[in-house]
Amino acid sequence: QQTEMTQFLKNIALAGGALIIVAIGSQSWAYSLGITIL
C-alpha cells in the first residue's frame, strides 16, 4: 500500500509539472532566445 501511494504521488507531481510547462510554454518570456515549444 505504501508503494502504491508513492507511485500515485509521483504521478500527480509529474502531471503538475507537465501542466506548468504547458502554461509557461504558451507565454513569451522577456529572456527567451526565440525558442518555442509549440
VOGU-3710 file (C-alpha; in Angstrom, 3 decimals, decimal comma):
1> qqtemtqflk> 0,000/0,000/0,000  2,896/2,373/0,713  4,366/1,706/-2,716  1,013/2,391/-4,340  0,707/5,719/-2,531  4,244/6,688/-3,543  3,531/5,913/-7,193  0,293/7,894/-7,037  2,001/10,977/-5,592  4,772/10,687/-8,163
11> nialaggali> 2,208/10,639/-10,965  0,463/13,698/-9,519  3,781/15,559/-9,330  4,650/14,688/-12,931  1,207/15,774/-14,139  1,556/19,072/-12,264  4,978/19,663/-13,778  3,634/18,996/-17,264  0,788/21,465/-16,675  3,242/24,145/-15,568
21> ivaigsqswa> 5,428/23,574/-18,634  2,391/23,862/-20,914  1,203/27,028/-19,148  4,636/28,681/-19,312  5,350/27,439/-22,834  2,431/29,382/-24,259  3,793/32,682/-22,918  6,675/34,671/-24,329  9,474/35,379/-21,890  11,498/38,564/-21,767
31> yslgitil> 14,679/36,485/-21,599  13,678/33,877/-24,186  16,037/33,038/-27,028  13,306/32,740/-29,623  12,802/29,051/-28,872  9,176/27,923/-28,797  7,798/24,609/-27,610  4,715/24,617/-29,814
//
